[in-house]
Amino acid sequence: MLTSIVIAEDHQLTADGIQGMLDRELGARVAARCTRGGEVIPSLREHTPDILTLDLNLPGISGLDLLTQIQSVSPNTRTIVYSGHEEDAYVVRAFHLGARGYVLKGDAPSELIAAVKAAIHGERYLSPSLPERLLEMADEEEESATTDRFDLLTKREIEVMNLVVEGLTSAEIGDELFISKRTVDKHRQNLMAKLDVSRTADLIHLVNQRTVQPSDLPGEA
């Protein structure tokens, strides 16, 4: 039987490239394509694919948030993260949540094929552009999941989070940071997805549990 694959990617040209390559190199059957985070879980329930290629920056629900659900919804599906994020925290978190491969969008196309082949055979695959130690870090049981999540926040998301904790509305935060309310709402959505909280009250509680203040946390550029 041909390998069945679901592609979760919001850029059509990228998704077209993935589908064409998988068909050409592996003869794989693409069961579905998802362009929004909210489409992924229903698609997995419907198709139970062998492989899911997952972009971490899907609109609506982040790829990392989806990874927390995939194993319970479709336990036999092996997830390959196909992302532009090469930061250590993203890679470690993805493997910690059950990803079987992590390939960078800047890698040669053959790397995605190699990752799919490895996953089919029950192996993990890490982009050769990334250090092997990241797999070891993901395996460390003492690693704090909460710390990982905070490490994923960008500098702008940390700024927004600080102001949310101070009680400012999105409009007030926009005025403070000279950005639109819509942009603030997007940052809030992203940071809450990364921290795995759904309510502002939960976000504030989580931040208050930290021994390090959010303003001291390192964020990516």
C-alpha positions in Angstrom: 0.0 0.0 0.0 1.2 3.5 -0.8 2.2 5.7 2.1 -0.6 8.2 2.8 0.3 11.7 3.8 -1.4 14.9 5.0 0.4 18.1 4.3 -0.2 21.0 6.7 1.2 24.1 5.0 -0.4 27.5 4.5 1.7 28.5 1.5 0.3 27.0 -1.7 3.5 27.0 -3.7 5.4 25.2 -0.8 2.6 22.7 -0.4 2.6 22.1 -4.2 6.3 21.5 -4.1 6.0 19.0 -1.2 3.2 17.1 -2.9 5.0 16.9 -6.2 8.2 15.7 -4.6 6.5 13.1 -2.4 4.6 11.7 -5.4 7.7 11.7 -7.6 10.2 10.3 -5.2 8.0 8.0 -3.0 4.8 7.4 -5.0 3.1 8.7 -1.8 -0.7 9.4 -1.8 -1.5 12.8 -0.4 -4.8 12.3 1.4 -5.4 15.9 2.3 -3.8 19.4 2.5 -4.5 21.7 5.4 -3.9 25.5 5.2 -5.0 26.3 8.8 -4.3 24.8 12.1 -7.9 24.1 12.8 -8.1 21.8 9.8 -5.4 19.4 10.9 -7.0 17.4 13.7 -10.3 16.8 11.7 -8.2 15.7 8.7 -6.2 13.3 10.8 -9.4 11.8 12.2 -10.8 11.4 8.7 -7.7 10.0 6.9 -5.4 8.6 9.7 -2.4 9.1 7.4 1.0 7.4 7.8 2.8 10.8 7.7 1.9 14.4 8.5 4.2 17.1 7.3 3.6 20.0 9.7 4.5 23.7 9.3 4.8 25.3 12.8 3.3 28.7 11.7 -0.1 27.7 10.6 -2.9 30.3 11.0 -5.3 29.7 13.9 -3.5 27.0 15.9 0.2 26.7 16.1 2.0 23.6 15.0 3.4 23.1 18.5 0.0 23.2 20.0 -1.2 20.7 17.4 1.7 18.3 18.4 0.2 18.1 21.9 -3.0 16.6 20.3 -1.8 14.5 17.4 -0.7 11.4 19.4 -4.1 11.0 21.0 -6.1 11.6 17.8 -4.0 9.6 15.4 -1.4 7.6 17.3 0.0 5.8 14.2 0.6 9.0 12.3 4.3 10.1 12.3 4.8 13.8 12.2 7.6 15.5 10.3 8.0 19.2 11.1 8.9 21.2 8.0 9.7 24.7 9.3 11.7 27.8 8.9 12.4 27.9 12.6 15.9 26.7 13.4 16.0 27.9 17.0 17.0 25.2 19.5 13.9 25.6 21.6 11.5 24.9 18.7 13.4 21.8 17.7 13.7 20.4 21.2 10.0 21.2 22.0 8.8 19.5 18.7 10.7 16.3 19.4 9.6 16.4 23.1 6.0 16.5 21.9 6.4 13.5 19.6 7.6 14.7 16.2 9.6 12.1 14.4 11.5 14.4 12.2 12.5 18.1 11.9 13.5 19.5 8.5 14.3 23.1 7.7 12.7 24.8 4.7 16.1 25.9 3.6 17.4 22.4 3.4 17.8 20.5 0.1 14.5 18.8 -0.9 16.1 15.4 -0.5 16.2 16.0 3.3 12.4 15.9 3.5 12.3 12.7 1.5 15.0 11.2 3.9 12.9 12.3 6.9 9.8 10.6 5.6 11.6 7.4 4.8 13.2 7.4 8.3 9.8 8.0 9.9 8.2 5.2 7.9 10.9 2.8 9.3 10.3 4.0 12.9 13.4 6.2 13.1 13.8 9.9 14.0 15.4 12.4 11.6 17.0 15.7 12.3 18.1 18.2 9.6 21.8 18.0 9.0 21.9 21.7 9.4 21.0 21.3 13.1 23.2 19.9 15.9 22.6 16.3 17.0 22.6 17.3 20.7 19.1 18.7 20.2 17.8 15.1 20.1 19.6 14.3 23.3 18.1 17.5 24.9 14.6 16.4 23.8 15.2 13.0 25.5 16.2 14.5 28.9 13.4 13.7 31.3 14.4 16.4 33.7 13.8 19.1 31.0 11.1 21.5 32.1 8.3 21.8 29.5 7.2 25.2 31.0 10.7 26.6 30.6 10.8 25.3 27.0 7.6 27.1 26.2 8.8 30.4 27.5 12.0 30.0 25.6 9.9 29.9 22.4 8.6 33.5 22.8 10.0 36.2 20.6 11.1 39.5 22.1 7.9 41.2 20.8 5.7 38.4 22.3 7.5 38.9 25.7 6.8 42.7 25.5 3.1 42.0 24.8 3.0 39.4 27.6 4.5 41.9 30.1 1.8 44.4 29.2 -1.0 41.8 29.3 0.1 40.8 32.8 0.0 44.5 33.8 -3.6 44.6 32.8 -3.5 46.6 29.5 -6.0 45.9 26.8 -4.9 45.0 23.2 -5.7 48.6 22.1 -3.6 50.0 25.0 -0.8 47.6 24.2 -0.9 48.7 20.6 -0.6 52.4 21.6 2.3 51.5 23.9 4.3 49.5 21.3 3.2 51.6 18.3 1.6 48.7 16.5 -2.0 47.9 15.5 -4.5 46.2 17.8 -4.8 43.5 15.2 -1.0 42.8 15.4 -1.3 42.8 19.2 -4.1 40.2 19.0 -1.9 38.0 16.7 1.0 38.2 19.1 -1.3 37.3 22.0 -2.7 34.4 20.1 0.8 33.1 19.2 2.3 33.5 22.7 -0.7 31.8 24.4 -0.5 28.9 21.9 3.2 28.5 22.7 2.5 28.6 26.4 -0.4 26.2 26.1 -3.0 28.5 27.8 -6.3 29.5 26.4 -7.4 32.3 28.8 -5.7 35.5 29.9 -6.2 34.6 33.5 -4.3 31.3 33.0 -1.5 33.3 31.2 -1.2 35.7 34.2 -1.2 32.8 36.6 1.5 31.0 34.6 3.7 34.1 34.5 3.3 34.7 38.2 4.5 31.2 38.9 7.8 32.0 37.2 10.8 32.7 39.4 12.3 34.7 36.5 10.4 37.8 35.3 9.2 37.6 31.6 11.2 40.7 30.8 14.4 38.8 31.7 13.6 35.9 29.4 15.7 35.7 26.2 13.6 36.0 23.0 14.6 35.4 19.4 15.0 38.4 17.1 
